[in-house]
């Protein structure tokens, strides 16, 4: 039995995982000259401006949360009744109570009320998202 197929498979697997680098400059040159009208504009790297970001997920098309309407609950204890009242006042469809040093996702939801509390359970901030 030949070991050629196994050796070839191993070699191709290693090569496929190897990083690829190029020392060639990007098309269009990067020598400081302005591009001509016939060349395509170059994309700038970095984050897009907020109005151009693409966002997907639940609650993004529904900005039903109004944090201003729930600000009167700041300073109160975040018991179940207060949290329900804040959600009702804001019109949010979801809520999360965020305790100190609690890990939370950074996803944005326009229908979610975020209630930040201190170590004693007192509401210190209310925001949508």
Residue, then its C-alpha position, 0 to 999 in steps of 0.5 A: x500500500x502506498x503512503x503517497x495519498x496520506x503524505x500528499x494530504x498532510x502536505x496540502x493541509x499544512x500548506x493551506x494553513x500557512x499565512x500568505x503575505x505579499x510585498x507588492x504595493x496595493x493596486x493604484x500605488x501608494x506614492x502620494x500622487x492623487x488618483x486619476x478620475x478613471x481610477x476607483x477611489x480607495x477605501x479608508x480603513x477603520x470604523x465606518x461613521x455611525x450613519x453608515x454602519x450596518x446593524x442587524x439583530x432583534x430590536x434594531x428596526x424598532x426604537x420603541x425604548x424612550x429612556x427619558x420617560x424612565x429617568x424619574x426612577x433613578x435613585x430608587x431601589x431596583x426591585x421588581x415593581x420599580x423595574x416593571x414601572x420603568x419598562x412600562x414608562x419607557x415603552x421598552x420590550x426588553x430590560x436588563x438590570x446591570x450590576x457593578x462589574x457585570x459582563x454584558x453584551x455590547x449589542x445594540x437593541x432599540x427596544x431594550x431598557x438598560x438599568x444600571x444599579x450600584x452595589x446596594x441595588x439603587x438605580x444609578x442610570x437608565x438608558x436604551x440599547 
